[in-house]
Amino acid sequence: MRVLVTGAAGYIGSHAARALLQDRATAVLGVDSLERGHPGAVTALTRLGGPRFAFSQLDLRNHAATRACVADWRPDVVLHFAALAQVAESVAFPERYEACNVDGTASVLDAAAAAGAAGFVLSSTAAVYGAPSRLPIREDDPCAPVNPYGHSKLRAERLVAAAAAGSTTMACAVLRYFNVAGAAPDGTLGEDHRPETHLIPCALLAAAGRAPALTVHGRDWPTPDGTCVRDFVHVEDLVRAHLDVLDAMQPGACVVANVGTGTGHSVRQVIDAVERVTGRTVPHTAGPRRAGDPPALVADPAHLRAITRWRPEHHGLDGMIADAWRWMQANPAGYVTGRS
Ligand SMILES: NC(=O)c1ccc[n+]([C@@H]2O[C@H](COP(=O)([O-])OP(=O)(O)OC[C@H]3O[C@@H](n4cnc5c(N)ncnc54)[C@H](O)[C@@H]3O)[C@@H](O)[C@H]2O)c1
């Protein structure tokens, strides 16, 4: 199988490429603009895949270059992870999210169809649901994003659904991730967003003394301990969902599925787990609620479980935190990219 992985120098794309390369029958072309991704992740994948891994620096907003690259590689499957994914940035610069997440998706989707790719999987997000009216969240619940990032992903989803509906040969899937955490257990790859906004790495960085105290946004939410509740899924389980869904996709149709464990953990529980795993204190302060933060986001993963053999193998917070902590300790400056 020949797979094109967009965003291959980023957190989830690099882990997906690694999982694909563990299957020796697969060849992977990773593409990334390196706007947010890390050459260090590409180096690790090159070491792992040898001649079965190639990398091309490509900005998907450049339609002609994307079309040429995809036509040249002729992938069987495209896994499209490349995107901008910072909510606060999307509020400040919505046009960047339109260009990258919507137009970038249109560009790679068009190129994939033109090159005759049989499968296309889009990274989407629980942010498309906005503030859910019930828990756990099902795929047929209303989509009402509350920020430009969520809007851009919902528009990208619609492009993928339309492309599937208009094709007799291309099968598509949209996977709506909840909160992704952890790292490759062998320590080859990790999570390194700049700025880092995800709770688990922020708590680990605070515990390590490499980031300011963690701000807990609101302690008066209608949740068991008053802090927000989220559904954390291990990055290894998440990337396996992509491989499993390939078998469930049909030409001309688009699968839409949540990827989460179905279990929520509160910010307080995450802090306790980070302290347990690291043996260190997580300095934290109380801050106000953030506008647009739903009190709880928990997936109903029943649909994915019904159509695939996918089951999360990493249960509980401690294991995913331990994997993330191991990578962070081995790479105290994160990926060394030459930029801050
Ligand atoms: N990390 C999470 O918890 C989470 C949750 C829900 C959804 N997602 C989605 O998963 C995907 C991957 O997220 P991530 O955490 O790995 O992000 P990331 O920032 O680590 O990786 C994204 C990669 O895409 C690249 N990229 C961005 N714009 C590009 C463009 N125009 N052309 C080529 N490359 C481009 C970046 O350089 C980066 O390497 C995103 O689509 C994101 O919206 C992530």
Ligand as a Chemical Component Dictionary entry (heavy atoms), coordinates in Angstrom:
data_LIG
# 
_chem_comp.id                   LIG 
_chem_comp.type                 NON-POLYMER 
_chem_comp.pdbx_formal_charge   0 
_chem_comp.three_letter_code    LIG 
# 
loop_
_chem_comp_atom.comp_id 
_chem_comp_atom.atom_id 
_chem_comp_atom.alt_atom_id 
_chem_comp_atom.type_symbol 
_chem_comp_atom.charge 
_chem_comp_atom.model_Cartn_x 
_chem_comp_atom.model_Cartn_y 
_chem_comp_atom.model_Cartn_z 
_chem_comp_atom.pdbx_ordinal 
LIG N1  N1  N 0  -3.849 16.995 18.859 1  
LIG C1  C1  C 0  -5.148 16.860 19.161 2  
LIG O1  O1  O 0  -5.514 16.628 20.329 3  
LIG C2  C2  C 0  -6.194 16.969 18.078 4  
LIG C3  C3  C 0  -7.545 16.875 18.450 5  
LIG C4  C4  C 0  -8.509 16.952 17.446 6  
LIG C5  C5  C 0  -8.143 17.082 16.119 7  
LIG N2  N2  N 1  -6.817 17.204 15.789 8  
LIG C6  C6  C 0  -6.465 17.344 14.383 9  
LIG O2  O2  O 0  -5.425 16.428 14.089 10 
LIG C7  C7  C 0  -4.575 16.944 13.082 11 
LIG C8  C8  C 0  -3.143 16.881 13.523 12 
LIG O3  O3  O 0  -3.003 17.597 14.742 13 
LIG P1  P1  P 0  -1.586 17.695 15.475 14 
LIG O4  O4  O 0  -1.849 17.825 16.931 15 
LIG O5  O5  O -1 -0.694 16.634 14.980 16 
LIG O6  O6  O 0  -1.084 19.112 14.925 17 
LIG P2  P2  P 0  0.418  19.538 14.555 18 
LIG O7  O7  O 0  0.416  21.036 14.504 19 
LIG O8  O8  O 0  1.392  18.860 15.429 20 
LIG O9  O9  O 0  0.594  18.969 13.068 21 
LIG C9  C9  C 0  -0.010 19.555 11.957 22 
LIG C10 C10 C 0  1.038  19.600 10.871 23 
LIG O10 O10 O 0  0.440  20.138 9.692  24 
LIG C11 C11 C 0  1.407  20.957 9.055  25 
LIG N3  N3  N 0  0.711  21.911 8.205  26 
LIG C12 C12 C 0  -0.109 22.916 8.595  27 
LIG N4  N4  N 0  -0.553 23.583 7.529  28 
LIG C13 C13 C 0  -0.016 22.995 6.432  29 
LIG C14 C14 C 0  -0.114 23.238 5.031  30 
LIG N5  N5  N 0  -0.830 24.256 4.552  31 
LIG N6  N6  N 0  0.551  22.430 4.185  32 
LIG C15 C15 C 0  1.295  21.400 4.664  33 
LIG N7  N7  N 0  1.439  21.140 5.980  34 
LIG C16 C16 C 0  0.778  21.924 6.859  35 
LIG C17 C17 C 0  2.160  21.610 10.182 36 
LIG O11 O11 O 0  3.440  22.095 9.790  37 
LIG C18 C18 C 0  2.227  20.492 11.214 38 
LIG O12 O12 O 0  3.414  19.731 11.078 39 
LIG C19 C19 C 0  -5.075 18.358 12.783 40 
LIG O13 O13 O 0  -5.872 18.302 11.625 41 
LIG C20 C20 C 0  -5.911 18.698 14.004 42 
LIG O14 O14 O 0  -6.938 19.613 13.681 43 
LIG C21 C21 C 0  -5.836 17.146 16.742 44 
# 
loop_
_chem_comp_bond.comp_id 
_chem_comp_bond.atom_id_1 
_chem_comp_bond.atom_id_2 
_chem_comp_bond.value_order 
_chem_comp_bond.pdbx_ordinal 
LIG N1  C1  SING 1  
LIG C1  O1  DOUB 2  
LIG C1  C2  SING 3  
LIG C2  C3  SING 4  
LIG C2  C21 DOUB 5  
LIG C3  C4  DOUB 6  
LIG C4  C5  SING 7  
LIG C5  N2  DOUB 8  
LIG N2  C6  SING 9  
LIG N2  C21 SING 10 
LIG C6  O2  SING 11 
LIG C6  C20 SING 12 
LIG O2  C7  SING 13 
LIG C7  C8  SING 14 
LIG C7  C19 SING 15 
LIG C8  O3  SING 16 
LIG O3  P1  SING 17 
LIG P1  O4  DOUB 18 
LIG P1  O5  SING 19 
LIG P1  O6  SING 20 
LIG O6  P2  SING 21 
LIG P2  O7  DOUB 22 
LIG P2  O8  SING 23 
LIG P2  O9  SING 24 
LIG O9  C9  SING 25 
LIG C9  C10 SING 26 
LIG C10 O10 SING 27 
LIG C10 C18 SING 28 
LIG O10 C11 SING 29 
LIG C11 N3  SING 30 
LIG C11 C17 SING 31 
LIG N3  C12 SING 32 
LIG N3  C16 SING 33 
LIG C12 N4  DOUB 34 
LIG N4  C13 SING 35 
LIG C13 C14 SING 36 
LIG C13 C16 DOUB 37 
LIG C14 N5  SING 38 
LIG C14 N6  DOUB 39 
LIG N6  C15 SING 40 
LIG C15 N7  DOUB 41 
LIG N7  C16 SING 42 
LIG C17 O11 SING 43 
LIG C17 C18 SING 44 
LIG C18 O12 SING 45 
LIG C19 O13 SING 46 
LIG C19 C20 SING 47 
LIG C20 O14 SING 48 
# 
